């Protein structure tokens, strides 16, 4: 009996560890996969965040994002115009039906403007996403290394 209980406890601990490390969230038919931000240097005024939104249902729209880590949070796009990379704020991001929209370096991203403190690697912070149809969802953003994921050397914000 003791052995069965220990085995059950070990299985439960593994399950809880997996759930604690899970990094995706749902809002209606939307799955928000691995929200993350780059660590920032001391004194850096802005930060950038990324994620993947997977829609298994009808079209929706990301209207806004908000967080207490900065004075303002904006949705941005980045595109090449000749040899110049141009960034601009957008009023919202369409999430087509049965599609995936990726916020990634060199493309769509979330700007954290006038950071209250540096974003430190290994920490997490809350971010609220507001969708037209799916409503609001709170996610936790993992702060990764400055060169995390598909880093674009020399990209400036």
Buried (B, 14 or more C-beta within 10 A) or exposed (E): EEEEEEEEEEEEEEEEEEEEEEBEBEBBBBBBBBBBBBBBEEEBEBBBBBBBBBBEEEBBBBBBBBBEBBEEBBBBBBEEEEEEBEBEEEEBBEBEEEEEBEBBBEBBBBBBBEBEEBBEBEBBBEBBBBBEBBEEBEBEBBBBEEEBEEEBEEEEB
